[in-house]
Amino acid sequence: LWQQHVRQPCVVVAQGGLAPVGVQLAAREADDWSGAAAVSRLVLAAPPTWADMTTAVPEADLRRNYDALRSPLGDAALGTIESRWAIRTFSDLFLFEGESDEAW
């Protein structure tokens, strides 16, 4: 998208657990991407600690989490939190001053 349409340095805003994605986007240098050319500023809103962003999650923890999410209970939990009702409830409670509308 950036290479085809934007083609100028952008401000990247990353919030919470997506902060490491913003850092990677700004820092990445490859044959097909230059973070220095694409990202003029990086804004991290409520990021994890630097240690949390730079310390790998132990393989055993990754496996445990993956297995839990792939289980029938994990599948049901994900189905619930991805439902329109749950997303709207979360949005109404934490993102909007009042209730979100259908256009949202």
C-alpha positions in Angstrom: 0.0 0.0 0.0 2.7 2.5 1.0 4.9 1.6 -2.0 2.0 1.9 -4.5 0.0 4.8 -3.2 1.5 6.8 -0.3 5.2 7.0 -1.3 6.1 9.6 1.3 7.2 9.4 5.0 4.3 8.7 7.4 3.6 9.0 11.1 3.0 5.5 12.4 0.9 5.2 15.6 0.9 1.9 17.4 -1.1 1.2 20.5 -0.6 -1.4 23.3 0.5 -4.8 22.1 1.0 -3.6 18.5 3.8 -1.3 19.6 6.4 -3.9 18.5 4.9 -4.0 15.1 5.3 -0.2 14.8 9.0 -0.5 16.0 9.6 -3.3 13.4 8.0 -1.3 10.6 10.1 1.8 11.4 13.4 -0.2 11.9 13.1 -2.7 9.0 15.5 -2.4 6.1 15.2 -4.9 3.3 15.4 -5.0 -0.5 11.7 -4.1 -0.8 11.3 -1.9 2.3 13.0 1.0 4.0 11.7 2.0 7.4 13.8 5.1 7.4 12.2 6.3 4.1 8.6 5.2 5.0 8.3 6.2 8.6 9.1 9.8 9.6 7.8 9.5 13.2 6.8 6.6 15.5 4.2 7.2 18.2 3.8 4.4 20.8 0.6 4.7 22.8 0.6 2.7 26.0 3.3 0.3 24.8 4.5 -2.7 26.7 7.8 -2.2 28.6 10.9 -2.3 26.4 12.0 -5.5 28.1 8.7 -7.1 27.2 9.1 -6.0 23.6 12.6 -7.3 23.3 12.6 -10.5 25.3 11.4 -13.6 23.4 8.5 -15.5 24.8 9.7 -19.0 25.9 8.9 -21.7 23.4 7.0 -23.7 26.0 4.7 -20.7 26.7 4.0 -20.2 23.0 3.1 -23.9 22.7 0.8 -23.8 25.7 -1.0 -20.7 24.5 -1.3 -22.1 21.0 -2.7 -25.4 22.2 -5.2 -23.7 24.5 -6.5 -21.5 21.6 -6.8 -24.6 19.3 -8.8 -26.5 21.9 -12.6 -26.7 21.8 -12.8 -24.3 24.8 -10.3 -21.9 23.1 -12.3 -22.0 19.9 -15.5 -21.2 21.7 -13.8 -18.3 23.6 -12.4 -16.8 20.4 -15.8 -17.2 18.7 -17.4 -15.3 21.5 -14.9 -12.4 21.6 -15.0 -12.1 17.8 -18.8 -11.9 17.7 -20.4 -8.7 16.7 -22.1 -8.5 20.1 -18.8 -8.7 22.0 -17.0 -6.2 19.7 -19.9 -3.7 20.0 -20.1 -4.1 23.8 -16.3 -3.5 24.1 -16.5 -0.5 21.8 -19.5 1.0 23.7 -17.8 0.5 27.0 -14.2 1.6 26.1 -14.0 3.4 22.8 -17.1 5.6 22.4 -18.6 8.2 24.7 -22.0 6.7 24.0 -23.2 3.8 22.0 -21.7 3.0 18.6 -24.0 3.3 15.6 -24.6 0.9 12.7 -22.3 2.9 10.4 -19.5 2.1 12.7 
